[in-house]
Amino acid sequence: MDADTAPCRRIHVALGVIDVDLSVADYSARLGCPPAVHIRSEYALWRSDEVNFSIRRAETPGLRHLGWEDPSAAAFSAETDVNGIVWERFAAEHQAAEIRLLWETPA
């Protein structure tokens, strides 16, 4: 498959935040759009052509992990780089299944 026909990957950034709903308002303004998924007080996900950005409630705010949303991914996988940062690789349907599993809601 050449570069013109290869499936496009989106960078994935996952943050932990103290207040999800307050963060949704802030990040929606920064990104210029509302989240595609918002589980009140728990989780939110924005998907653009360039980025898959998620936030999840955490006691300590900060980077949870990085990764790639990759349409060619056959399954969810994760590995840790030389700096100790977790990188996930998944297709959109893998992420949707995880959201449904964790919050028992349609994604």
TORKOL-4160 file (C-alpha; in steps of 0.2 Angstrom, whole numbers, padded with zeros to 4 digits, m for minus):
107
<pt num="1" X="0000" Y="0000" Z="0000"/>
<pt num="2" X="0008" Y="0017" Z="m0005"/>
<pt num="3" X="0007" Y="0033" Z="0005"/>
<pt num="4" X="m0008" Y="0039" Z="m0005"/>
<pt num="5" X="m0019" Y="0024" Z="m0001"/>
<pt num="6" X="m0013" Y="0020" Z="0017"/>
<pt num="7" X="m0026" Y="0022" Z="0031"/>
<pt num="8" X="m0023" Y="0038" Z="0040"/>
<pt num="9" X="m0018" Y="0037" Z="0058"/>
<pt num="10" X="m0024" Y="0050" Z="0071"/>
<pt num="11" X="m0012" Y="0054" Z="0086"/>
<pt num="12" X="m0021" Y="0050" Z="0102"/>
<pt num="13" X="m0018" Y="0060" Z="0118"/>
<pt num="14" X="m0026" Y="0055" Z="0134"/>
<pt num="15" X="m0026" Y="0066" Z="0149"/>
<pt num="16" X="m0032" Y="0064" Z="0167"/>
<pt num="17" X="m0042" Y="0079" Z="0174"/>
<pt num="18" X="m0049" Y="0083" Z="0191"/>
<pt num="19" X="m0066" Y="0090" Z="0184"/>
<pt num="20" X="m0072" Y="0082" Z="0168"/>
<pt num="21" X="m0087" Y="0093" Z="0165"/>
<pt num="22" X="m0077" Y="0109" Z="0168"/>
<pt num="23" X="m0063" Y="0102" Z="0157"/>
<pt num="24" X="m0076" Y="0099" Z="0143"/>
<pt num="25" X="m0081" Y="0117" Z="0142"/>
<pt num="26" X="m0062" Y="0122" Z="0142"/>
<pt num="27" X="m0056" Y="0110" Z="0129"/>
<pt num="28" X="m0072" Y="0112" Z="0118"/>
<pt num="29" X="m0067" Y="0130" Z="0117"/>
<pt num="30" X="m0049" Y="0126" Z="0113"/>
<pt num="31" X="m0053" Y="0113" Z="0100"/>
<pt num="32" X="m0068" Y="0123" Z="0092"/>
<pt num="33" X="m0080" Y="0109" Z="0094"/>
<pt num="34" X="m0090" Y="0099" Z="0107"/>
<pt num="35" X="m0084" Y="0081" Z="0112"/>
<pt num="36" X="m0091" Y="0066" Z="0101"/>
<pt num="37" X="m0093" Y="0057" Z="0118"/>
<pt num="38" X="m0096" Y="0064" Z="0135"/>
<pt num="39" X="m0100" Y="0053" Z="0150"/>
<pt num="40" X="m0104" Y="0066" Z="0163"/>
<pt num="41" X="m0091" Y="0068" Z="0177"/>
<pt num="42" X="m0081" Y="0053" Z="0170"/>
<pt num="43" X="m0075" Y="0054" Z="0152"/>
<pt num="44" X="m0075" Y="0064" Z="0136"/>
<pt num="45" X="m0068" Y="0061" Z="0118"/>
<pt num="46" X="m0065" Y="0073" Z="0104"/>
<pt num="47" X="m0061" Y="0066" Z="0086"/>
<pt num="48" X="m0055" Y="0077" Z="0072"/>
<pt num="49" X="m0046" Y="0073" Z="0056"/>
<pt num="50" X="m0029" Y="0076" Z="0066"/>
<pt num="51" X="m0032" Y="0071" Z="0084"/>
<pt num="52" X="m0041" Y="0058" Z="0095"/>
<pt num="53" X="m0041" Y="0068" Z="0112"/>
<pt num="54" X="m0048" Y="0060" Z="0127"/>
<pt num="55" X="m0050" Y="0065" Z="0146"/>
<pt num="56" X="m0054" Y="0055" Z="0161"/>
<pt num="57" X="m0057" Y="0059" Z="0179"/>
<pt num="58" X="m0042" Y="0057" Z="0189"/>
<pt num="59" X="m0036" Y="0063" Z="0206"/>
<pt num="60" X="m0020" Y="0070" Z="0199"/>
<pt num="61" X="m0021" Y="0079" Z="0182"/>
<pt num="62" X="m0008" Y="0075" Z="0168"/>
<pt num="63" X="m0004" Y="0064" Z="0154"/>
<pt num="64" X="m0012" Y="0047" Z="0155"/>
<pt num="65" X="m0004" Y="0040" Z="0138"/>
<pt num="66" X="m0002" Y="0043" Z="0120"/>
<pt num="67" X="m0005" Y="0033" Z="0105"/>
<pt num="68" X="m0012" Y="0030" Z="0088"/>
<pt num="69" X="m0030" Y="0028" Z="0081"/>
<pt num="70" X="m0026" Y="0017" Z="0067"/>
<pt num="71" X="m0039" Y="0010" Z="0055"/>
<pt num="72" X="m0028" Y="m0005" Z="0051"/>
<pt num="73" X="m0026" Y="m0010" Z="0069"/>
<pt num="74" X="m0033" Y="m0028" Z="0071"/>
<pt num="75" X="m0034" Y="m0027" Z="0090"/>
<pt num="76" X="m0030" Y="m0015" Z="0104"/>
<pt num="77" X="m0012" Y="m0015" Z="0109"/>
<pt num="78" X="m0001" Y="m0005" Z="0121"/>
<pt num="79" X="0018" Y="m0003" Z="0123"/>
<pt num="80" X="0029" Y="0007" Z="0134"/>
<pt num="81" X="0043" Y="0018" Z="0125"/>
<pt num="82" X="0061" Y="0021" Z="0131"/>
<pt num="83" X="0055" Y="0036" Z="0142"/>
<pt num="84" X="0041" Y="0026" Z="0151"/>
<pt num="85" X="0027" Y="0033" Z="0141"/>
<pt num="86" X="0013" Y="0021" Z="0136"/>
<pt num="87" X="0008" Y="0021" Z="0118"/>
<pt num="88" X="m0008" Y="0013" Z="0113"/>
<pt num="89" X="m0013" Y="0008" Z="0095"/>
<pt num="90" X="m0032" Y="0004" Z="0091"/>
<pt num="91" X="m0045" Y="0006" Z="0078"/>
<pt num="92" X="m0060" Y="0017" Z="0082"/>
<pt num="93" X="m0071" Y="0002" Z="0085"/>
<pt num="94" X="m0059" Y="m0004" Z="0099"/>
<pt num="95" X="m0061" Y="0013" Z="0108"/>
<pt num="96" X="m0080" Y="0013" Z="0106"/>
<pt num="97" X="m0081" Y="m0005" Z="0113"/>
<pt num="98" X="m0070" Y="0000" Z="0128"/>
<pt num="99" X="m0081" Y="0015" Z="0131"/>
<pt num="100" X="m0097" Y="0004" Z="0131"/>
<pt num="101" X="m0088" Y="m0008" Z="0142"/>
<pt num="102" X="m0083" Y="0004" Z="0155"/>
<pt num="103" X="m0098" Y="0015" Z="0156"/>
<pt num="104" X="m0112" Y="0003" Z="0149"/>
<pt num="105" X="m0117" Y="0016" Z="0137"/>
<pt num="106" X="m0118" Y="0018" Z="0118"/>
<pt num="107" X="m0103" Y="0027" Z="0111"/>
